[in-house]
Amino acid sequence: MIDLLPVLVQATATTRLQLKQWFARYPAGMPWSVVSDYCIGDVNKGNDVFSFVVVAPHDKAENICEYIAKTAPKDLKNTNKVPLGLVQYLTCEIPVTFSVSFVMSRENALLRDYLSVEAMSALATGAISFLEDRLSLYQDARDIDFHRSAIKRLQAFERDLGHKGVNAKLARQIHLTAAMVATLCNMLNQAVCARAIRWISDRDALFERHDAVVTDLAYVYYLTQAIEFATPEQREAQNLGASLATLGFEIPEKTGKHRFDELVRLPDYLAGTLADLNSETMAVSRDKFDVLLNNVFVNSKNNWLVQLLSTGERITARSALFCGGN
């Protein structure tokens, strides 16, 4: 359905193995969370970044939020000093978090050469057909209503892409975010056999478009990856009745305090740092970015990045870790 999905699957193969090893102590059938934030379109930064942090079920979300609120009461933009407690949480040897950040040069304009409006419209059409084909699989009225509602939202998105004044940049952000979170959720499902995965995002314009159609695309891409790119062992398990993790979407409130504002602070610090990073000189503009780069990313086992490039004809991606000297 979308060429980006196999590219992301291939680029994260090593990351997927590390994720499985990192969280090996957790039993199957647990609920997990994926928290995301973005730094996109900042003219003072060289990169656009989508950061995702997997949070293990090591404690209640309320307790984790309380800890972050005490150790890191401000987001990255509003602080000059990096909180030690937040760094320790992101790098704790007892595995509680694992991050993957997708990075692309701002000059690539969110892979504009590849993700044309026509291409995105075709992807929306494919997503609609995919859900229509699956409708016959469901008997529960709630499942049927959900899929019919998702089809309507995707159809509205498809019509929007046909208008001359369409916000193509936001549409690309929607497609990219959906593909990335779907990849993370599939990685997590394969690594820990999760019972449920909840996606918690920062408040962003992409959630306001067509009643959060980004979640519908993420759901379609999640199923597409699980079906098309499953290993023989995974296909056998599916044939025997093993189910995929249920996806849940925490839609952020449009106004007021974000219910999980503290959790979102985790990817906020990562995305802001990588957006500032000069990929050629490996230099950053502020001391706080240098602290995060060297104490969270360098020589880390659990904080990865995936670099994305587009030539106009194809997308390439590679996963990487920062290595430093002793």
Secondary structure, 3 states (H helix, E strand, C coil): CCCHHHHHHHHCHHHHHHHHHHCCCCCCCCEEEEEEEEECCCCCCCEEEEEEEEECCCCCHHHHHHHHHHHCCCCHHHCCCCCHHHHHHHHCCCCCEEEEEEEEEHHHCCCCCCCCHHHHHHHHHHHHHHHHHHHHHCCCHHHHHHHHHHHHHHHHHHHHHCCCCCCHHHHHHHHHHHHHHHHHHHHHHHHHCCCEEEEEECCCHHHCCCCCHHHHHHHHHHHHHHHHCCCHHHHHHHHCCCCCCEEEEECCCCCCCCCCHHHHHHHHHHHHHHHHCCCCCCCCCCHHHHHHHHHHHECCCCEEEEEEEECCCCEEEEEECECCCC
